[in-house]
Amino acid sequence: GIQGFGVLVKLYQKIYANNYYIIFDKKALLVFSNRINVDKNSINVIINSCMEWGIFDKKLYKKFEILTSKGIQKRFFEIVKRRKVVEFCDEFLLIKLDINAYKNLINVDCNQQRKGKEKEKEKGLYNPNFLSFWKEYPRKEQKKKALTAYNKIQEPKPGLQIVLDSIKSHIKTDQWDDSKFIPLPASFLNARQWEDELEPLNGNSQIITKSPEQQAAEDKEYGI
């Protein structure tokens, strides 16, 4: 259906942006699901259907947890012929490469190439706005759960500076003065605690939670 086609297009984009394959283990599935806002089960069904139709190679997926195909590899290696160096992993290949057609074709260790891909994937897992939030937030626990909560923030979505300013204000409160009472980052995000109203109290601040009516009026005032 339309959803399946959309997921397939996104997968193709990821593959060609990286190489002639992508690692698609449980961690990658979770990140991909959050980014495109499609549940994991639906994505798994789509991928399984793609393998049944030969769009992705089933054997390589089961053995290495990678998504690729003969067609993907043919197109990729045709595009990179003019590169000074082209790296490939023999175990991941479904096609035969003409060594003479490339300037510098290097057969690399599959494990090393996979580790490199995983590091790149980990590097690209956290977007700049989330990293700014994480840097500012005083309790650094359960980073991936915090990322999931950050990506799932519902409308109205706040600007980054609003969240950062709120964290700075919360740090000055009596409740957060004792670090053991600071909520987990994911809890802060899920509860939309940047919407808490903070007022001065004895040189510090206290947290005053706004009612839905107050928040709606404020949102309207700021055009949210």
Secondary structure, DSSP 8 states (H G I E B T S, - for coil): -HHHHHHHHHHHHHHHHHSS-EE-SHHHHHHHHHHHT--HHHHHHHHHHHHHTTSS-HHHHHHH-EE--HHHHHHHHHHGGGSS-EEE-GGG--S---GGGSSSEEE--HHHHHHHHHHHHHHTTS-HHHHHHHHH-S----HHHHHHHHHT--SS---HHHHHHHHHHHHTBHHHHSGGGS--HHHHHHTTGGG-EEEEETTEEEEE---HHHHHHHHHHTT-
